[in-house]
Amino acid sequence: MVVDEVVEEAEAGTDRLFQALADLTRRDILRRCVRDDLSVSRLAEAYPMSFAAVQKHVAVLERAGLVVKERCGREQLVRTDPDALGRARRALDELEAAWRGRVERMSGLLAEAPEAGSAARQPTEGQSR
């Protein structure tokens, strides 16, 4: 069904987003690029790894839609996409809303439980305390 495919693709995009954010180096690259557009070579100077390794991290961020690379002369500048951060926030907001709803339902059950629970704990006739 078409709707299932759309939902599945959206979920796959969310998976790519959070997989990209799961790595400390990629989060640091993202933080640096939020402050200023940086070239891949400039980013590579900041890490104790090869240029190719940094380039791979940037590629993961790009596939997740968190950054875009733009050619500027001989360099490729890495720029963050603020809309991608909004998608991450919305995904977390959905989870938070579901969790809060669950907590509210549990609170309601607990509010009812003492009355039923205290009656259940009362000894019946013939039982000793």
C-alpha positions in Angstrom: 0.0 0.0 0.0 1.3 3.5 -0.9 0.6 4.9 2.6 2.7 2.1 4.2 5.6 2.9 1.8 5.5 6.6 2.7 5.5 5.8 6.4 8.3 3.3 5.9 10.4 5.8 4.1 9.8 8.4 6.7 10.8 6.0 9.4 13.9 5.0 7.5 14.8 8.7 7.3 14.3 9.0 11.1 16.5 6.0 11.5 19.3 7.6 9.4 18.9 10.8 11.4 19.4 9.2 14.8 22.1 6.8 13.6 24.0 9.8 12.4 23.5 11.6 15.7 24.6 8.5 17.6 28.2 9.1 17.0 30.2 11.6 19.1 32.4 12.7 16.2 29.5 13.4 13.9 27.7 15.3 16.7 30.8 17.4 17.1 31.1 18.0 13.3 27.4 19.1 13.4 28.1 21.5 16.3 31.0 23.1 14.5 29.0 23.5 11.3 26.1 25.0 13.1 28.4 27.8 14.2 30.0 28.3 10.8 30.1 26.7 7.4 33.4 24.7 7.2 35.3 22.9 4.5 35.9 19.2 4.9 39.6 19.8 5.0 39.1 22.4 7.8 37.0 19.9 9.8 39.7 17.2 9.3 42.3 19.4 11.0 40.2 19.2 14.2 40.3 15.4 14.6 43.0 12.8 15.1 41.9 10.8 12.1 42.4 10.8 8.4 40.8 13.2 5.9 39.0 10.2 4.4 37.5 9.2 7.8 36.2 12.8 8.4 34.8 12.8 4.9 33.0 9.5 5.7 31.5 11.1 8.8 30.3 14.0 6.8 28.8 11.7 4.2 26.8 9.9 6.9 25.5 13.3 8.1 24.7 14.3 4.5 22.7 11.0 3.9 20.8 11.7 7.1 19.9 15.2 5.7 21.7 16.9 8.6 24.2 18.7 6.4 24.6 19.7 2.8 27.9 20.2 1.0 28.3 23.1 -1.4 31.2 23.7 -3.7 33.0 27.0 -3.1 35.9 27.2 -5.4 38.2 24.3 -4.8 36.6 23.5 -1.4 33.4 21.8 -0.4 31.7 23.7 2.5 29.6 21.8 4.9 26.5 23.6 6.0 23.9 22.3 8.5 20.2 22.0 7.5 18.1 23.4 10.3 15.0 21.6 9.0 16.7 18.2 9.8 17.2 19.3 13.4 13.5 20.1 13.4 12.7 16.6 12.2 14.7 15.1 15.0 12.9 17.4 17.5 9.5 16.4 16.2 10.4 12.7 16.4 11.5 13.1 20.0 8.4 15.2 20.8 6.2 12.3 19.5 7.9 9.9 21.8 7.7 12.3 24.7 4.0 12.8 24.1 3.4 9.0 24.0 5.5 8.6 27.2 3.6 11.4 29.0 0.3 9.8 28.0 1.5 6.5 29.4 2.6 8.1 32.7 -0.8 9.9 33.0 -2.6 6.6 32.5 -0.4 4.9 35.1 -1.0 7.8 37.5 -4.7 7.4 37.1 -4.5 3.7 37.8 -2.4 4.3 40.9 -4.9 6.9 42.1 -7.6 4.2 42.0 -5.4 1.4 43.3 -5.1 2.3 47.0 -8.8 1.8 47.5 -8.9 -1.6 45.8 -5.4 -2.5 47.1 -6.2 -1.8 50.8 -9.4 -3.8 50.6 -7.4 -6.7 49.1 -4.9 -6.6 51.9 -7.5 -6.7 54.7 -7.6 -10.2 56.3 -10.8 -12.0 55.9 -12.7 -13.7 58.7 -10.8 -16.6 60.0 -7.3 -15.3 59.0 -5.0 -14.1 61.6 -3.1 -10.9 61.3 
